Amino acid sequence: MTVQMTGASRREILKTAGAGGLVLSFSIASKAGAQGSAPQPINAYVRVAPDGFVTIVNKNPEIGQGIKTMLPMLIAEEMDAAWDKVRIEQADNDPKVYGRQFAGGSMATPLHWDELRRVGAVARAILIQAAAGGWKVPAGECVTEPGVVVHKASGRRATYASLAAKCAGIAAPDPKSLTLKDPRDYRIIGRPTPQYDTAKIVTGQPLFGIDVKRPGMLYATYEKAPVFAAGVARADLAAAQSVKGVRKAFVVEGSSEALQPAAGQIGPGLLPGVAVVADTWWAARKGRDKLDVQWAEHSTSGQSSEGFAAQARALAAAKPQRTPRNDGDVDAALKTAAKTVEAAYAYPFLAHVALEPMNCTAEFKDGKLEIWAPTQNPEPGRQLCAKTLGIKPEDITIHMVRCGGGFGRRLANDYMVEAAWIAREAGAPVKLIWTREDDIRHDIYRPAGFHFLKGGLDAAGNLIAWQDHFVSFGEGQGFAPSAGMGPTEFPARFVPNCRIDVSVMPLGVPTGPLRAPGSNALAFVMQSFIDELAHAAGADPLAFQLKLLGDKPVVGEPPAAYAAGRMAGVLRAVGEMSGWANRGRLPKGEGMGVACYYSHMGYFAEVAHVAVSPGGEVAVKKVWVAGDVGRQIINPLGAINQVQGSVLDGLSEALHQEITIKDGRTQQSNFHDYPLMRINEAPPVEVKFLETDYPPTGLGEPALPPAIPALTNAIFAATGKRVRSLPIRPEMLKA
């Protein structure tokens, strides 16, 4: 597709969209282009400057996962840019140009592996055509080297910088008609590449949402009810408004119904509260401390973690509300089994605790809203603000600012709509900053859950029966956000007699995705109970897993197919890496545990080595990880960082983290009562990737789930004590 524009603005240029929401190519004719005095757009993602530098646009939010580096690597590789001459620019939210822009679900690689390479290939083809036209030779006689087009026959060379202005008016080829590089020719993909922003981060340069400054900007805090979604019954604002520097304090009615995500949204909308706006954040905080607010009664105030556990036990003892899976005859198989094992597992609510608390800067002027947001999910945020403020989505501009961690929390945009509302009321640009207490007490939590399991083994140690009565949160046939479990949860389809029962109970606590949603909890339960069954069978746990997987390479049909052969491959690999066969030589009080899990298109197996003191203190000595995410690791440095970070996240959750609810409110408030793993606790994590003939998939999440059961299974090996609830406490393991 070729689009010619005269005097086009950059925004007009970027409005040109291709199939699937990706602008693959277009040409620009403008005065600047004719003169060659400014960077020339080759397509919506690529500009070439007269100094030879290539600017590549990163379309998706950067939350620390390295996407700002990885996605441009795909474009740079296929256009044959010289990586040391690449600058990277963060895109604003613009779905008409870039399609859906989000960070979540480990989807960046599978969604963009092919498309963004073709963006680069189109840019390369246009540059070749520009050179060939100038030389009056067939384009097929030209090749590229980094940043240069070469005519093979004559040896003539032209830099991309010299060609950029000549690209105007050249018709772009169909992206699907282009041949992409053979991986053997990669110069950028597959090379360990430092993150683009690292130097700025370590030198403290402003990059994050919390760093944004605007002329005339004020600061805001927002007080919400400790019981989720409770309204304001009465508010005395006089004391707050008397604090020096406070400009305004006002009640925001919001809506208690905003706790329930609207269609297309994750997390709550504008909840009731009281805003304080001031010249400085400290003044706003001091004013907030002086607020006298009485909160309205709310039905959630009767809910508690203890109450949920009691309800779960009662529901487990009753007839399940529904049965999503029922293969064979589980009851009969359990009756005739040579051995049966029963166990109840539970896991708590968890908070995200991104190191940068939620924040957003907003400016409302002349009926238009401009937002600077560290968000994982900008377009739903724009729609939420438009609906809440009663303005058109096209009158809202969202600048995506680097996030200081996300882990799924910033898929919700409650802090964005709060900032937008407050800015409109304040009549000035406003930066809203949550405190750490706000961040922990008003999260969208990883939901708690309860599993009541039975397993049956035959005389040969084969798993012949599996029953799980899963008690979770929800209403009717629906689960609360991120609280569900599907009917194909492993080992379903691998056990001849398998029943999954479900019962749900109502919940007034907001829940949502946390890194590896669903899987981060389910892996602990399923893989721990499989380990229990292996020990009951007198079997090597790793061999038991391999036997359970069987000899079929794939079980089930897409999209729910399970590549058992890939899982077996990573299990064997991690066994070799860790010296699993020699684990019997470990000293007393030490043990090794194995676990595997399929999550977010990745197959991972992990072994943990732990030492447990007589007082029950757990020290993780090392973790080995084998992963299969397909044929190509795009940035090995980023990939290893993602896996190591996932493992440490999982260990931290298992060892330390728990959100408890009492009287409808969160009891924890900061790192003193919601601790994270410290550096001295972090073990070495050795990582190996298996290259298999599958398209590459993402790495932000799939390495986390098996880390938790590998740890708990290792604790059993070291102590003989089975961990069936999290977090792990020393008193559980005392000798």
C-alpha atoms as one frame of an Amber mdcrd trajectory, in Angstrom:
protein
   0.000   0.000   0.000   1.315   3.453  -0.892  -0.040   6.650   0.613   1.213
  10.039  -0.537   0.682  13.077   1.646   1.721  16.666   1.227   2.628  18.625
   4.345   1.455  15.726   6.483   1.747  15.927  10.249   3.323  13.016  12.073
  -0.059  12.088  13.527  -1.645  12.113  10.073   1.180   9.910   8.856   0.626
   7.424  11.648  -3.118   7.254  11.021  -2.479   5.177   7.912  -3.182   1.588
   8.939  -2.574  -1.791   7.366  -4.235  -5.162   7.793  -4.508  -6.466  11.314
  -3.834  -3.046  12.816  -0.155  -2.988  11.792   1.038  -0.222   9.508   3.424
  -2.131   7.300   4.559   0.597   4.953   3.839   3.843   3.191   5.782   6.650
   1.579   5.853  10.338   2.422   6.222  13.293   0.104   6.844  16.542   1.980
   9.086  19.576   1.912  11.228  18.118   4.662  11.465  14.867   2.713  12.473
  16.628  -0.463  15.167  18.557   1.300  16.401  15.552   3.289  16.842  17.788
   6.322  14.848  15.710   8.810  14.411  12.054   9.720  12.400  10.416   6.975
   9.573   7.999   7.742   9.905   4.726   5.841   6.804   3.322   7.489   4.910
   3.876  10.753   7.622   2.119  12.719  10.799   3.323  11.021  12.476   6.685
  10.403  15.945   7.222   8.968  17.900  10.354   9.878  20.568  12.167   7.808
  23.196  11.118  10.374  22.470   7.465   9.611  20.591   6.706  12.799  17.422
   4.657  12.449  14.557   5.331  14.845  12.332   2.323  15.472   9.042   2.688
  17.313   8.141   0.254  20.080   4.381  -0.188  19.953   3.741  -1.937  23.283
   4.122  -0.817  26.916   7.465  -1.476  28.562   6.967  -2.840  32.074  10.447
  -4.211  32.666  10.000  -7.275  30.477  12.354  -5.917  27.812   9.787  -5.452
  25.074  11.092  -2.000  24.204  14.300  -3.694  23.095  12.982  -7.017  21.788
  10.258  -5.836  19.401  12.540  -3.312  17.633  15.137  -6.098  17.303  12.680
  -7.941  15.042  12.254  -4.911  12.779  15.955  -4.022  12.788  16.961  -7.564
  11.841  14.812  -7.778   8.744  15.519  -4.242   7.531  19.249  -4.867   8.061
  19.720  -1.873  10.313  23.009  -1.533  12.173  21.982  -2.068  15.811  24.551
   0.446  17.100  22.792   3.028  14.914  19.295   2.287  16.225  17.316   4.611
  18.443  14.093   3.376  20.018  11.044   5.530  20.595   7.999   4.617  22.670
   4.720   4.896  20.783   1.704   6.652  22.190  -1.547   4.723  22.354  -2.945
   4.683  18.830  -4.892   1.525  17.934  -5.725   2.820  14.457  -2.028   2.703
  13.651  -0.605  -0.037  15.836  -3.566  -2.286  16.560  -3.918  -3.502  20.118
  -1.134  -2.240  22.375  -0.784  -4.075  25.661   1.655  -5.957  27.854   0.275
  -9.165  29.291  -0.129 -12.879  28.834   3.410 -13.356  27.444   1.864 -12.535
  24.069   4.342 -10.071  22.558   6.464 -12.727  20.858   3.702 -14.955  19.436
   1.695 -11.943  18.224   4.593 -10.050  16.664   7.260 -12.581  15.659   6.039
 -12.720  12.071   4.339  -9.332  11.691   7.163  -7.087  12.894   9.787  -8.965
  10.934   7.657  -8.227   7.879   7.517  -4.540   8.869  11.321  -4.564   8.737
  11.371  -6.513   5.491   9.081  -3.971   3.835  11.344  -1.123   4.956  14.343
  -2.971   3.521  12.538  -3.583   0.230  11.654   0.117  -0.126  15.249   1.167
   0.563  16.501  -1.342  -2.017  14.007  -0.031  -4.558  15.170   3.539  -3.915
  18.781   2.549  -4.532  17.994   0.432  -7.579  15.934   3.247  -9.102  18.777
   5.681  -8.687  21.264   3.260 -10.210  18.769   2.167 -12.889  19.354  -1.501
 -12.121  16.907  -4.281 -11.174  16.161  -4.421  -7.481  16.909  -8.141  -7.551
  20.577  -7.333  -8.173  20.823  -5.470  -4.880  21.452  -6.776  -1.383  21.855
  -5.121   1.984  24.481  -4.991   4.654  23.819  -3.257   7.982  22.656   0.238
   7.041  23.745  -0.030   3.399  22.321  -1.151   0.044  24.877  -2.809  -2.262
  24.691  -3.456  -5.997  26.416  -6.804  -6.284  27.540  -6.502  -9.902  29.116
  -3.035  -9.765  29.977  -2.833  -6.078  28.143   0.475  -5.742  26.961   1.250
  -2.206  24.368   3.629  -0.782  23.713   4.228   2.895  20.190   4.150   4.259
  20.673   7.797   5.265  21.317   8.786   1.650  18.312   6.802   0.426  15.650
   7.746   2.954  14.455  10.904   1.191  14.230   8.984  -2.092  11.725   6.528
  -0.640   8.818   8.936  -1.077   6.368   7.681  -3.642   7.760   4.163  -3.834
   4.983   1.602  -3.731   5.483  -0.838  -0.909   5.339  -4.539  -1.704   2.854
  -6.911  -0.172   4.526  -7.904   3.115   3.538 -11.538   2.610   5.315 -11.612
  -0.741   8.705 -10.996   0.850  11.119 -13.717   1.837  12.308 -13.332   5.410
  15.866 -14.027   6.471  17.192 -17.481   7.093  17.957 -17.674  10.833  21.548
 -18.567   9.923  21.916 -15.011   8.638  20.650 -13.263  11.773  22.899 -10.500
  13.047  20.594  -9.131  15.767  18.024 -11.792  16.651  19.594 -14.363  18.922
  22.350 -12.065  20.177  22.404 -11.143  23.903  21.371  -7.488  23.838  21.281
  -5.101  26.826  17.989  -3.350  27.490  17.752  -0.033  25.678  16.936   2.035
  28.780  19.415   0.448  31.210  21.874   3.356  31.243  19.083   5.833  31.944
  17.669   3.667  34.703  20.935   3.201  36.578  21.756   6.917  36.311  18.338
   7.967  37.593  17.092   9.749  34.489  13.342  10.396  34.271  11.632   7.523
  32.482   8.805   6.280  34.657   5.289   7.499  35.245   6.238   8.814  38.647
   8.866  11.050  36.968   6.431  12.945  34.709   6.263  16.712  35.148   3.979
  19.225  33.453   3.919  23.030  33.586   1.685  24.173  36.430   1.271  20.627
  37.684  -0.340  19.914  41.047  -0.183  16.704  43.093  -3.043  14.577  44.328
  -3.785  11.781  46.750  -6.999   9.794  46.828  -8.535   8.262  49.948 -10.818
   5.274  49.408 -12.787   3.196  51.877 -10.934   0.358  53.600 -13.910  -1.865
  52.743 -13.834  -2.233  48.982 -16.234   0.068  47.097 -17.907   1.517  50.194
 -19.224   5.031  49.600 -18.658   8.273  51.478 -21.345   8.786  54.135 -19.896
  12.015  55.524 -16.686  13.998  55.000 -15.309  16.980  56.920 -12.761  18.589
  54.594 -11.959  21.732  56.556  -8.860  20.436  58.354  -7.406  19.065  55.137
  -8.005  22.320  53.287  -6.280  24.296  56.035  -2.922  22.556  55.398  -0.398
  24.867  53.758  -0.105  24.076  50.058  -3.436  22.274  49.761  -5.446  23.795
  46.919  -8.602  21.738  47.097 -10.234  18.724  48.740 -13.436  17.211  47.427
 -15.596  14.107  47.504 -15.739  11.913  44.410 -19.026  10.040  44.319 -17.750
   7.317  42.014 -19.767   4.128  42.037 -19.771   1.018  44.186 -20.705  -0.853
  40.997 -17.371   0.231  39.508 -15.765  -2.609  41.479 -17.086  -5.010  38.844
 -15.081  -4.709  35.604 -17.092  -3.455  32.658 -16.974  -5.215  29.297 -13.474
  -4.994  27.885 -12.023  -3.785  31.187  -9.824  -5.409  33.810 -10.235  -4.205
  37.360 -12.425  -1.483  38.835 -13.450   1.869  37.495 -13.885   5.076  39.481
 -14.622   4.050  43.065 -15.913   6.496  45.692 -13.356   8.496  47.613 -11.977
  11.861  48.676  -9.316  13.691  46.663  -6.780  16.162  48.035  -4.927  18.381
  45.550  -1.888  20.419  46.564   1.236  22.186  45.364   3.409  19.265  46.497
   2.766  15.600  47.081   3.812  15.939  50.718   1.247  18.695  51.269  -1.405
  16.534  49.627  -0.430  13.640  51.887  -0.550  15.818  55.020  -3.945  17.136
  53.991  -5.191  13.609  53.443  -4.036  12.607  56.930  -6.331  15.297  58.342
  -9.441  14.138  56.512 -12.399  13.191  58.681 -14.365  10.673  56.599 -17.149
   8.360  57.641 -17.655   5.510  55.224 -21.019   4.002  54.374 -21.936   0.475
  55.356 -21.136  -2.160  52.781 -21.987  -5.848  52.470 -18.355  -6.854  51.920
 -17.571  -5.909  55.545 -18.842  -9.355  56.566 -16.191 -11.181  54.516 -12.880
 -12.551  55.795 -10.147 -15.028  54.924 -11.156 -17.203  57.850 -14.750 -17.103
  56.692 -13.779 -18.091  53.154 -11.818 -21.087  54.464 -14.783 -22.219  56.581
 -17.166 -21.841  53.635 -14.771 -23.812  51.444 -14.714 -26.723  53.871 -18.511
 -26.736  54.023 -18.862 -26.603  50.244 -16.310 -29.385  49.803 -18.357 -31.627
  52.085 -21.518 -30.986  50.062 -22.547 -31.872  46.536 -20.517 -29.801  44.039
 -22.327 -27.066  42.187 -21.073 -28.287  38.815 -18.726 -30.861  37.282 -16.813
 -29.539  34.244 -15.044 -32.880  33.671 -16.020 -36.466  34.427 -14.016 -39.165
  32.636 -14.511 -42.837  33.428 -15.808 -43.832  36.868 -13.778 -42.082  39.548
 -15.696 -43.465  42.527 -15.329 -47.049  41.357 -11.639 -46.584  40.540 -10.936
 -45.133  43.995 -12.703 -48.067  45.656 -10.606 -50.636  43.812  -7.299 -48.715
  43.948  -4.347 -50.385  45.647  -3.554 -47.071  47.346  -5.484 -43.845  47.762
  -4.238 -40.435  48.827  -6.381 -37.531  50.050  -5.209 -33.986  50.652  -6.589
 -30.464  50.989  -4.565 -27.597  49.489  -5.062 -23.846  49.852  -3.369 -20.689
  48.660  -3.993 -17.067  49.703  -4.814 -13.791  48.041  -1.679 -12.061  46.744
  -0.855  -8.444  45.920   1.268  -7.319  42.981   3.499  -4.774  44.795   5.192
  -3.325  41.733   8.048  -1.233  43.092   6.638   1.886  41.455   3.254   2.467
  43.125   0.278   3.265  40.932   0.404   6.796  39.536  -0.825   8.831  36.608
  -0.571  12.393  35.330  -3.599  13.944  33.628  -4.427  17.299  32.059  -7.982
  18.312  31.095  -8.268  21.380  28.895 -10.889  22.647  26.447 -12.852  19.421
  26.672  -9.849  17.260  25.829  -7.906  14.959  28.107  -4.195  14.192  27.912
  -2.763  11.401  30.062   0.739  10.186  30.891   0.238   6.704  32.302   2.455
   3.754  33.239  -0.172   1.334  31.975  -0.081  -2.161  30.535  -3.406  -1.679
  28.790  -3.845   1.853  27.437  -6.841   1.565  25.111  -9.241   0.137  27.744
  -8.014   2.969  29.979  -8.927   5.501  27.315 -12.378   3.949  26.924 -12.876
   3.896  30.713 -11.963   7.583  31.028 -14.203   8.520  28.111 -17.204   6.718
  29.562 -16.633   7.996  33.106 -16.024  11.632  32.128 -18.632  11.666  29.364
 -16.261  12.667  26.572 -15.328  11.111  23.241 -12.460   8.588  23.175 -10.910
  10.500  20.274 -10.605  13.528  22.580  -8.261  11.570  24.852  -4.533  11.150
  24.213  -2.601   8.570  26.216   1.178   8.684  26.380   2.545   5.326  27.475
   5.251   5.895  30.067   7.629   3.171  31.201   6.210   1.156  34.103   8.197
   0.393  37.237   6.844  -3.150  37.215   3.436  -4.407  36.234   2.911  -8.146
  36.856  -0.698  -7.724  35.692  -1.626  -4.896  38.080  -1.360  -2.256  35.404
  -3.736  -4.107  33.118  -6.314  -2.329  35.279  -6.644   1.440  34.905  -8.394
   2.558  38.079  -5.558   4.958  38.902  -5.865   6.442  35.394  -9.552   7.273
  35.686  -8.980   8.673  39.201  -6.283  11.031  37.872  -8.481  12.074  34.953
 -11.450  12.897  37.174  -9.332  14.783  39.706  -7.582  16.806  36.972 -10.908
  17.923  35.538 -12.153  18.979  38.972  -8.875  20.713  39.844  -8.694  22.686
  36.595  -4.950  22.046  36.317  -2.538  19.261  35.341  -2.473  16.759  38.206
  -0.149  13.927  39.121  -1.884  11.321  41.274   0.458   9.123  43.319  -0.728
   6.227  45.438   1.048   5.436  48.664   2.408   1.950  49.249  -0.491   1.442
  51.645  -2.932   2.377  48.870  -1.140   0.009  46.543  -1.439  -2.994  48.865
  -4.889  -2.250  50.287  -6.515  -1.394  46.948  -5.017  -3.971  44.633  -6.812
  -6.352  42.287  -5.582  -9.429  44.103  -4.577 -12.842  42.895  -7.564 -14.775
  44.244  -7.286 -17.358  46.983  -8.444 -20.908  46.294  -9.122 -24.291  47.883
  -8.686 -27.807  46.461  -9.893 -31.051  47.995  -8.137 -33.893  46.197  -8.239
 -37.664  45.987  -5.930 -39.865  43.959  -5.869 -43.592  43.342  -2.938 -45.848
  42.349  -3.052 -49.392  41.059  -0.732 -52.164  42.244   1.874 -51.200  39.627
   1.961 -47.600  40.853  -0.016 -46.168  37.937  -2.281 -43.190  38.568  -5.757
 -44.488  37.727  -8.053 -42.004  39.485  -8.001 -38.250  40.124 -10.667 -36.143
  41.805 -10.475 -32.452  42.608 -13.298 -30.544  44.257 -12.162 -27.002  43.529
 -13.735 -24.333  45.720 -13.261 -20.837  44.394 -15.026 -17.498  44.053 -17.787
 -16.451  41.711 -21.497 -16.591  41.080 -23.568 -19.139  39.177 -21.531 -20.577
  36.320 -18.950 -17.788  36.402 -15.673 -17.382  38.264 -14.406 -14.151  39.770
 -11.627 -12.639  37.625  -8.581 -14.969  37.523 -10.212 -17.369  40.015 -11.087
 -20.141  37.577  -9.740 -23.492  36.441 -10.432 -25.162  33.117 -11.519 -28.751
  32.487  -8.199 -29.638  30.825  -6.007 -28.758  33.811  -3.181 -31.311  33.966
  -3.342 -34.242  34.718  -6.812 -34.252  33.115  -6.687 -36.296  29.871  -3.747
 -38.297  31.259  -5.730 -40.195  33.902  -8.457 -42.639  32.771 -10.789 -41.779
  35.630 -10.773 -38.040  36.259 -13.403 -35.771  37.794 -13.146 -32.044  38.348
 -15.871 -30.585  40.543 -16.389 -26.901  41.178 -18.186 -24.882  43.833 -18.008
 -21.105  44.152 -18.772 -18.566  46.847 -19.505 -14.825  46.523 -16.671 -12.329
  46.822 -16.580  -8.583  47.359 -12.790  -8.358  47.106 -11.452  -7.228  43.716
  -9.383  -9.856  41.904  -7.450  -9.977  38.673  -4.404 -11.327  36.881  -1.024
 -11.631  38.561   2.034 -12.896  36.682   1.051 -16.288  35.227  -2.588 -15.846
  36.289  -4.317 -19.008  37.389  -1.210 -21.078  36.751   0.733 -19.425  39.592
  -1.645 -21.110  42.050  -2.791 -24.221  40.227   0.740 -25.474  39.551   1.437
 -25.535  43.303  -1.589 -27.737  43.926  -1.395 -30.110  40.967   2.339 -30.654
  40.988   2.531 -31.032  44.764  -0.230 -33.625  44.793   1.377 -35.515  41.906
   4.552 -35.586  43.995   2.534 -36.997  46.898   1.202 -39.729  44.639   4.686
 -40.520  43.332   5.952 -41.046  46.876   2.892 -43.130  47.714   3.716 -45.298
  44.698   7.320 -45.638  45.858   8.432 -44.064  42.580  11.062 -41.538  41.569
   8.987 -38.319  41.220  10.619 -37.355  37.918  10.133 -40.848  36.482   6.538
 -40.804  37.755   5.881 -37.583  35.824   7.367 -39.047  32.645   5.286 -42.190
  33.019   2.176 -40.090  33.534   2.870 -38.105  30.361   3.006 -41.322  28.347
   4.379 -41.799  24.863   1.980 -39.692  22.787   3.722 -36.523  21.547   0.485
 -34.521  21.697  -2.713 -35.108  23.669  -5.954 -33.342  22.738  -6.801 -31.017
  19.888  -5.994 -27.322  19.314  -6.447 -24.899  20.915  -6.313 -27.082  24.037
  -3.647 -29.507  22.764  -0.966 -30.496  25.266   2.446 -31.367  23.817   3.375
 -34.157  26.202   6.559 -34.809  24.252   7.782 -31.254  24.807   7.092 -31.550
  28.525   8.933 -34.848  28.681  11.852 -33.163  26.936  12.217 -30.407  29.522
  11.801 -32.897  32.371  14.652 -35.031  31.073  16.775 -31.943  30.477  16.300
 -30.538  33.972  17.045 -33.953  35.445  20.407 -33.980  33.676  21.191 -30.361
  34.529  20.503 -30.796  38.237  22.134 -34.174  38.761  18.750 -35.484  39.859
  19.953 -39.082  39.890  22.451 -38.227  42.646  20.020 -36.452  44.969  20.225
 -39.325  47.472  23.739 -38.188  48.391  22.548 -34.887  49.878  23.214 -34.213
  53.573  20.473 -34.567  56.153  18.084 -31.631  56.092  18.574 -31.048  52.371
  16.397 -32.177  49.491  15.591 -31.727  45.827  12.147 -31.413  44.311  10.943
 -31.437  40.718   7.888 -29.897  39.070   6.755 -29.115  35.546   4.009 -26.990
  34.063   2.586 -25.737  30.773   1.625 -22.092  30.909   1.264 -19.276  28.368
   2.442 -21.536  25.524   5.679 -22.449  27.332   6.740 -25.856  28.653   8.912
 -25.670  31.761  10.411 -28.108  34.251  12.333 -27.057  37.347  14.326 -28.630
  40.150  14.887 -26.852  43.461  17.561 -27.741  46.009  16.786 -26.618  49.562
  18.185 -26.866  53.059  15.804 -26.714  56.018  17.109 -25.917  59.498  15.833
 -27.685  62.631  13.890 -24.484  63.353  12.082 -24.753  60.033  13.913 -21.986
  58.180  14.153 -22.672  54.447  17.219 -21.762  52.392  16.967 -22.298  48.646
  20.425 -23.299  47.472  19.827 -23.483  43.719  17.129 -23.820  41.066  17.587
 -25.416  37.657  15.197 -24.552  34.828  14.656 -26.171  31.439  12.240 -24.462
  29.090  10.810 -25.007  25.637   9.415 -21.884  23.980  10.097 -22.882  20.422
  12.810 -22.559  17.856  14.151 -19.067  18.486  15.177 -17.028  21.513  15.099
 -13.445  20.275  17.184 -11.817  23.009  18.982 -14.425  25.142  19.965 -11.847
  27.746  16.378 -10.720  28.202  15.121 -14.301  28.083  17.361 -15.449  30.921
  16.415 -12.375  32.948  12.736 -13.173  32.485  13.125 -16.772  33.592  15.291
 -15.940  36.590  12.918 -13.169  37.647   9.926 -15.483  37.294  11.529 -18.129
  39.482  12.445 -15.611  42.177   8.914 -14.184  42.052   7.489 -17.648  42.591
   9.832 -18.419  45.477   9.028 -15.077  47.086   5.304 -15.743  46.864   5.712
 -19.191  48.402   8.020 -18.152  51.225   6.603 -14.805  52.289   3.491 -13.395
  50.689  -0.103 -13.457  51.878  -3.007 -11.036  51.824  -5.606 -11.678  54.508
  -9.065 -10.142  54.636 -10.828  -9.284  57.886 -14.101  -7.362  58.174 -14.002
  -6.816  54.427 -10.662  -5.036  54.392  -7.028  -5.933  53.702  -4.953  -6.344
  56.844  -1.521  -5.845  55.281  -0.232  -2.390  54.423   3.481  -2.277  53.553
   6.622  -4.371  53.232   6.881  -4.944  56.975   3.825  -7.211  56.851   3.931
  -8.111  53.154   7.620  -8.911  52.666   9.367  -9.713  49.405  12.388 -11.963
  48.941  15.652 -10.182  49.785  18.902 -10.434  47.841  20.521 -12.648  50.478
  17.704 -15.192  50.018  17.883 -15.342  46.221  19.479 -18.553  44.936  21.403
 -19.061  41.706  19.039 -19.961  38.867  20.536 -21.957  35.996  18.556 -21.791
  32.747  18.568 -23.918  29.619  16.329 -23.505  26.571  15.518 -26.442  24.317
  15.246 -25.506  20.659  12.272 -27.273  19.098  10.511 -26.886  15.787   7.690
 -24.663  17.013   7.079 -20.925  16.555   8.652 -18.887  19.364   6.476 -17.929
  22.301   6.765 -15.607  25.307   8.754 -15.803  28.521   7.282 -13.305  30.960
   5.183 -15.881  32.799   5.613 -19.611  32.076   8.703 -20.130  34.235   6.973
 -18.959  37.436   4.357 -21.665  38.136   6.640 -24.723  38.526   9.034 -22.864
  40.837   6.577 -23.068  43.735   5.902 -26.829  43.685   9.574 -27.564  42.949
  10.276 -25.735  46.217   7.560 -27.449  48.258   8.457 -30.865  46.878  12.103
 -30.234  47.791  11.015 -29.326  51.325   9.223 -32.663  51.591  12.348 -34.455
  50.390  14.393 -32.634  53.035  12.003 -32.937  55.984   9.254 -35.455  55.252
   6.755 -32.653  55.922   4.271 -31.832  53.194   3.438 -28.175  52.484  -0.229
 -27.927  51.534  -0.887 -24.255  52.232   1.015 -21.080  51.468   2.992 -19.146
  52.478   5.531 -21.516  54.027   6.083 -20.760  57.707   8.956 -22.073  59.852
   6.536 -23.520  62.417   5.231 -25.864  59.699   8.653 -27.437  59.327  10.218
 -27.514  62.777  11.958 -30.781  63.552
